[in-house]
Amino acid sequence: MDSTIRKLTLICPQVLQPTFLDMLDNLENLPGYTILNALGRGSSIDQMNQQEKVIGAMNTLMVIMILPESQIDEVLSSVASNFSHTQISYWVEPVLDYARLQ
């Protein structure tokens, strides 16, 4: 991994999970990622199913990855080209340190 690493967080509707993860798995040299089930609250109530409207939150998938800054554009371009017009959001954060404990 190069010296400038970042944390990329992607949030997408739960209904996209199989296709979304397949797309990520097909990207070259992706170092891996963590998947979390989450609930999203916001202005997208019109896109919620009945159960989500009752609880007041949309079922979402949070994907977190630590990767070289140089790979972020490739991941985001792939997401944008494969999932246009969907409620996918992302943010990028600096990573001060990253290692695996031995």
C-alpha positions as CSV (number, residue, x, y, z in Angstrom):
1,M,0.0,0.0,0.0
2,D,1.4,3.4,-0.9
3,S,2.1,6.0,1.8
4,T,-1.0,8.1,1.2
5,I,-3.9,5.9,2.3
6,R,-7.5,6.9,2.9
7,K,-10.7,5.5,4.4
8,L,-13.5,5.3,1.8
9,T,-17.0,4.8,3.1
10,L,-19.8,4.0,0.8
11,I,-23.5,3.9,1.8
12,C,-26.1,2.2,-0.5
13,P,-29.6,0.9,-0.1
14,Q,-29.7,-2.7,1.2
15,V,-31.7,-3.9,-1.9
16,L,-28.5,-3.3,-4.0
17,Q,-26.3,-5.4,-1.8
18,P,-25.7,-8.5,-4.1
19,T,-25.0,-6.4,-7.2
20,F,-23.1,-3.8,-5.4
21,L,-20.7,-6.3,-3.7
22,D,-20.3,-8.2,-7.0
23,M,-19.2,-5.0,-8.7
24,L,-16.6,-4.3,-5.9
25,D,-15.4,-7.9,-6.0
26,N,-14.7,-7.5,-9.7
27,L,-12.5,-4.5,-9.3
28,E,-8.8,-5.1,-9.9
29,N,-6.4,-4.8,-6.9
30,L,-9.0,-3.8,-4.4
31,P,-7.4,-4.5,-1.0
32,G,-10.6,-5.7,0.7
33,Y,-13.4,-4.1,2.6
34,T,-15.7,-4.3,5.6
35,I,-19.5,-4.6,5.3
36,L,-22.0,-3.3,7.9
37,N,-25.7,-3.3,7.9
38,A,-27.0,0.1,8.9
39,L,-30.1,2.3,9.1
40,G,-30.2,5.6,7.3
41,R,-32.4,8.5,8.2
42,G,-32.9,11.5,6.0
43,S,-34.9,13.1,3.2
44,S,-35.3,9.9,1.1
45,I,-38.6,8.8,2.7
46,D,-40.2,8.4,-0.7
47,Q,-37.8,5.6,-1.5
48,M,-38.5,3.6,1.7
49,N,-40.6,0.5,1.7
50,Q,-43.6,0.3,4.1
51,Q,-41.6,-1.4,6.9
52,E,-38.8,1.3,6.7
53,K,-41.4,4.0,6.8
54,V,-42.8,2.5,10.0
55,I,-39.4,2.5,11.7
56,G,-38.5,5.8,10.1
57,A,-35.2,4.7,8.6
58,M,-34.0,3.0,5.4
59,N,-32.1,-0.3,5.5
60,T,-28.6,0.5,4.1
61,L,-25.3,-1.2,3.6
62,M,-22.1,0.5,4.7
63,V,-18.9,-0.5,3.0
64,I,-15.6,0.6,4.5
65,M,-12.3,0.2,2.9
66,I,-8.7,1.4,3.5
67,L,-6.9,1.9,0.2
68,P,-4.3,4.0,-1.5
69,E,-5.6,7.5,-2.4
70,S,-4.8,6.7,-6.1
71,Q,-7.5,4.0,-6.2
72,I,-10.4,6.1,-4.9
73,D,-11.3,7.6,-8.3
74,E,-11.4,4.1,-9.9
75,V,-13.8,2.8,-7.2
76,L,-16.0,5.8,-7.4
77,S,-16.1,5.8,-11.2
78,S,-17.1,2.1,-11.2
79,V,-19.8,2.8,-8.7
80,A,-21.1,5.8,-10.7
81,S,-21.1,3.9,-14.0
82,N,-22.8,0.8,-12.6
83,F,-25.3,2.5,-10.3
84,S,-26.5,5.7,-11.8
85,H,-29.7,7.2,-10.3
86,T,-29.4,5.4,-7.0
87,Q,-29.1,6.7,-3.5
88,I,-25.4,5.9,-3.0
89,S,-23.3,8.3,-1.0
90,Y,-19.7,8.3,0.0
91,W,-17.0,10.2,2.0
92,V,-13.3,10.0,2.2
93,E,-11.2,10.4,5.4
94,P,-7.5,10.6,6.1
95,V,-5.9,7.6,7.8
96,L,-3.1,8.5,10.2
97,D,-1.9,4.9,10.7
98,Y,-2.8,1.4,9.4
99,A,-1.3,-2.0,10.2
100,R,-2.2,-5.5,11.1
101,L,-1.5,-6.6,14.6
102,Q,0.8,-9.7,14.7
